[in-house]
Amino acid sequence: MSEVSESKNRVISGVVVSDGMDKTVVVRIERQVKHPIYGKYIRRTDKVSAHDENNDCKVGDMISVVETRPLSKTKSWRLESIDKRADEADAG
């Protein structure tokens, strides 16, 4: 955790929804925002492409990604760590 606090780049976590590309995964990021008028919290999702150098991630994995320089047209995030494997959740 010490290297995360030293980094000035954003670190967010999400679920892998696609791993079909080489060295790239698509991650679904969920957040909650408050409705400006009604005050109810609404779930919003964003999808980002992240760099996965060793193709370690599979669909359903919970991962942390860190913001980095642009690596391609759509990739400006890279894999920080795999928090929970998809098969661990299924086995339990």
LONUKE-86541 format. One record per residue: residue number from 1; z, y, x of N, C-alpha, C, O in turn. Coordinates in steps of 0.02 Angstrom, whole numbers, plus 50000, padded with zeros to 5 digits. Each point is the difference from the previous one (the first is absolute). Layout:
<rs>
(NUM; (Z; Y; X); (Z; Y; X); (Z; Y; X); (Z; Y; X))
...
</rs>
This chain:
<rs>
(1; (50000; 49940; 50041); (50000; 50060; 49959); (50000; 50063; 50043); (49980; 50053; 49976))
(2; (50042; 49943; 50086); (50004; 50060; 50041); (49931; 50030; 50013); (49993; 50061; 50002))
(3; (49956; 49896; 50007); (49934; 50027; 50013); (49969; 50032; 49939); (49957; 50043; 50006))
(4; (50065; 49936; 49934); (49975; 50032; 49939); (50027; 50070; 49994); (49963; 50046; 49981))
(5; (50101; 49964; 50036); (50029; 50067; 49995); (49972; 50047; 50053); (49996; 50061; 49988))
(6; (49983; 49913; 50070); (49970; 50042; 50051); (49930; 50022; 49982); (49977; 50053; 50021))
(7; (49988; 49906; 49939); (49931; 50015; 49982); (49998; 50056; 49949); (50041; 50004; 49954))
(8; (49910; 50040; 50054); (49991; 50054; 49952); (49951; 49981; 49945); (49991; 50038; 49952))
(9; (49978; 49904; 50055); (49952; 49977; 49950); (50036; 49968; 49941); (50054; 49972; 50007))
(10; (49915; 50033; 49934); (50029; 49971; 49940); (49997; 49925; 50001); (49951; 49971; 50023))
(11; (50101; 49997; 49953); (50003; 49927; 49993); (50011; 49986; 49926); (50048; 50024; 49971))
(12; (49907; 49936; 50000); (50007; 49981; 49929); (49991; 49925; 49994); (49971; 49968; 50044))
(13; (50054; 50004; 49901); (49993; 49928; 49990); (49961; 49987; 49936); (50001; 50041; 49954))
(14; (49966; 49902; 50044); (49960; 49982; 49942); (49982; 49927; 50002); (50023; 49962; 50043))
(15; (49934; 50018; 49910); (49979; 49931; 49992); (49927; 49994; 50018); (49959; 50041; 49980))
(16; (50024; 49907; 50058); (49930; 49988; 50019); (49963; 49973; 49938); (50021; 49951; 49970))
(17; (49924; 50082; 50012); (49960; 49978; 49943); (49933; 49971; 50021); (49967; 49968; 49960))
(18; (50012; 50044; 50103); (49937; 49972; 50024); (50004; 49991; 50076); (50025; 50044; 50036))
(19; (49951; 49898; 49987); (49998; 49987; 50072); (49932; 49972; 50020); (49995; 49965; 50051))
(20; (49954; 50049; 49911); (49934; 49972; 50012); (49962; 50028; 50059); (49953; 49969; 50024))
(21; (50067; 50090; 49999); (49965; 50032; 50055); (50030; 49979; 50067); (50056; 49975; 50003))
(22; (49906; 50035; 50050); (50024; 49982; 50067); (50044; 50057; 50026); (49977; 50057; 50004))
(23; (50085; 49927; 50014); (50049; 50048; 50028); (50018; 50057; 49952); (50023; 50052; 50023))
(24; (49966; 49938; 49913); (50016; 50052; 49951); (50030; 49967; 49938); (49977; 49948; 49977))
(25; (50076; 50083; 49996); (50029; 49978; 49937); (50004; 50060; 49954); (50006; 50057; 50022))
(26; (49992; 49930; 49913); (50009; 50052; 49950); (50070; 49993; 49972); (50020; 49946; 49979))
(27; (50018; 50109; 50022); (50070; 49999; 49981); (50010; 50044; 49938); (49977; 50056; 49998))
(28; (50058; 49916; 49952); (50017; 50039; 49939); (50068; 50031; 50010); (50050; 49965; 50011))
(29; (49953; 50101; 49985); (50062; 50038; 50008); (50021; 50024; 49931); (49962; 50035; 49966))
(30; (50099; 49947; 50013); (50025; 50023; 49935); (50052; 50054; 50011); (50042; 49996; 50045))
(31; (49955; 50055; 49912); (50050; 50054; 50002); (50013; 50022; 49929); (49960; 49986; 49955))
(32; (50096; 50047; 50035); (50017; 50026; 49934); (50002; 50076; 50002); (50031; 50029; 50044))
(33; (49935; 50002; 49908); (50000; 50072; 49995); (50026; 50020; 49932); (49991; 49965; 49950))
(34; (50042; 50092; 50048); (50028; 50024; 49937); (49946; 50040; 49963); (49967; 50043; 50029))
(35; (50025; 49942; 49907); (49952; 50036; 49959); (50022; 50073; 49994); (50058; 50014; 49986))
(36; (49896; 50033; 50026); (50020; 50071; 50002); (50028; 50027; 49934); (50041; 50045; 50001))
(37; (49937; 49928; 49942); (50023; 50026; 49936); (50055; 49955; 49970); (50052; 50025; 49980))
(38; (49934; 49911; 50016); (50045; 49955; 49964); (50057; 49973; 50042); (50049; 49975; 49972))
(39; (49947; 50030; 50093); (50055; 49978; 50043); (50004; 49926; 50012); (50043; 49977; 50038))
(40; (49914; 49984; 49930); (50000; 49928; 50010); (49969; 49982; 50067); (49952; 50032; 50021))
(41; (50075; 49917; 50012); (49972; 49979; 50064); (49941; 49954; 49988); (50005; 49952; 49961))
(42; (49940; 50062; 50072); (49938; 49963; 49992); (49984; 49965; 50066); (50008; 50029; 50053))
(43; (49969; 49909; 49943); (49982; 49962; 50059); (49928; 50017; 50020); (49954; 49994; 49959))
(44; (50037; 50028; 50102); (49934; 50015; 50027); (49986; 49954; 50058); (50046; 49983; 50038))
(45; (49891; 49995; 49970); (49982; 49957; 50055); (49942; 50031; 50039); (49956; 50032; 49971))
(46; (50045; 49957; 50094); (49947; 50020; 50044); (49981; 49939; 50041); (50042; 49957; 50015))
(47; (49894; 50039; 50004); (49978; 49946; 50044); (49977; 50031; 50065); (49959; 50046; 50000))
(48; (50066; 49928; 50056); (49980; 50024; 50065); (49976; 49940; 50042); (50023; 49944; 49991))
(49; (49930; 50070; 50054); (49977; 49950; 50047); (50041; 50006; 50064); (50011; 50055; 50025))
(50; (50012; 49888; 50000); (50042; 50000; 50060); (49971; 49952; 50052); (49970; 49949; 49983))
(51; (50040; 50069; 50080); (49976; 49960; 50056); (50048; 49943; 50014); (50059; 50011; 50012))
(52; (49915; 49928; 49988); (50039; 49939; 50014); (49966; 49965; 50058); (49955; 49959; 49990))
(53; (50066; 50057; 50071); (49965; 49978; 50061); (49991; 49924; 50004); (49946; 49977; 50019))
(54; (50105; 49984; 49963); (49998; 49928; 50009); (49985; 49962; 49936); (50005; 49938; 49999))
(55; (49978; 50096; 49948); (49987; 49969; 49934); (50059; 49957; 49978); (49991; 49944; 49978))
(56; (50070; 50084; 50028); (50061; 49963; 49983); (50015; 50001; 49926); (50030; 49953; 49974))
(57; (49950; 50099; 49990); (50020; 50010; 49931); (49958; 49959; 49952); (49941; 49989; 50011))
(58; (50092; 49988; 49936); (49967; 49965; 49946); (50014; 50037; 49935); (50046; 50041; 49997))
(59; (49916; 49944; 49951); (50009; 50032; 49935); (50070; 49984; 49974); (50021; 49942; 50000))
(60; (50014; 50109; 49977); (50067; 49992; 49973); (50056; 50017; 50048); (50057; 50005; 49979))
(61; (49927; 50003; 50085); (50052; 50017; 50049); (50025; 50071; 49989); (49961; 50045; 49984))
(62; (50104; 49965; 50026); (50030; 50066; 50001); (49997; 50024; 50072); (50027; 49967; 50044))
(63; (49942; 50091; 49969); (49993; 50024; 50068); (50019; 50073; 50004); (50002; 50036; 49950))
(64; (50012; 49987; 50111); (50010; 50070; 50014); (49941; 50024; 50042); (49980; 49967; 50047))
(65; (49993; 50091; 49934); (49945; 50029; 50037); (50020; 50070; 50025); (50040; 50034; 49967))
(66; (49933; 49986; 50089); (50016; 50064; 50030); (49936; 50041; 50005); (49947; 49974; 50015))
(67; (50059; 50090; 49972); (49943; 50045; 50003); (49978; 50009; 50073); (50042; 50005; 50045))
(68; (49894; 49997; 49966); (49973; 50005; 50068); (49937; 50042; 49998); (49980; 50026; 49948))
(69; (49989; 49982; 50110); (49937; 50038; 50002); (49947; 49962; 49961); (50007; 49939; 49990))
(70; (49940; 50093; 49988); (49947; 49964; 49963); (49968; 49947; 50045); (49975; 50015; 50054))
(71; (50025; 49924; 49921); (49969; 49944; 50036); (49930; 49986; 49976); (49960; 49970; 50036))
(72; (50024; 50050; 49903); (49934; 49993; 49972); (49994; 50050; 49943); (50043; 50044; 49992))
(73; (49905; 49950; 49968); (49991; 50046; 49944); (50058; 49997; 49951); (50020; 50051; 49973))
(74; (50006; 49889; 50014); (50053; 49993; 49950); (50068; 49981; 50029); (50050; 50005; 49964))
(75; (49953; 49973; 50099); (50063; 49977; 50028); (50035; 50054; 50040); (49974; 50024; 50050))
(76; (50087; 49994; 49928); (50042; 50045; 50040); (50072; 49975; 49998); (50047; 50039; 50010))
(77; (49962; 49897; 49977); (50065; 49967; 50000); (49994; 49937; 50042); (49946; 49971; 50005))
(78; (50110; 50007; 50026); (50000; 49937; 50036); (50063; 49961; 49983); (50051; 50028; 49980))
(79; (49944; 49906; 50028); (50055; 49956; 49984); (50059; 50012; 50046); (49993; 49999; 50061))
(80; (50065; 50012; 49910); (50061; 50009; 50039); (50038; 49934; 50004); (50018; 49977; 50054))
(81; (49994; 49992; 49888); (50036; 49936; 49998); (49987; 49966; 49934); (49982; 50031; 49950))
(82; (50028; 49903; 50051); (49995; 49960; 49938); (50071; 49989; 49976); (50039; 49965; 50033))
(83; (49979; 50065; 49911); (50068; 49997; 49975); (50016; 49934; 49965); (50052; 49970; 50011))
(84; (49901; 50007; 49946); (50011; 49938; 49964); (49933; 49965; 49990); (49952; 50031; 49976))
(85; (50045; 49906; 50041); (49939; 49961; 49991); (49992; 49979; 49927); (50050; 49992; 49965))
(86; (49889; 50000; 50013); (49987; 49980; 49931); (50025; 49930; 49986); (50025; 49986; 49946))
(87; (49968; 49968; 50103); (50022; 49932; 49990); (50076; 49993; 49998); (50026; 49953; 49969))
(88; (50011; 50094; 50062); (50073; 50000; 49995); (50022; 50014; 49929); (50048; 49971; 49975))
(89; (49917; 50075; 49991); (50018; 50017; 49932); (49984; 49942; 49953); (50038; 49987; 49953))
(90; (49907; 49977; 50059); (49981; 49944; 49958); (50046; 49941; 50009); (50013; 49963; 49952))
(91; (50011; 50026; 50109); (50043; 49942; 50014); (50069; 50006; 49967); (50031; 49949; 49984))
(92; (49992; 50113; 50007); (50067; 50012; 49975); (50009; 49991; 49928); (50056; 50009; 49974))
</rs>
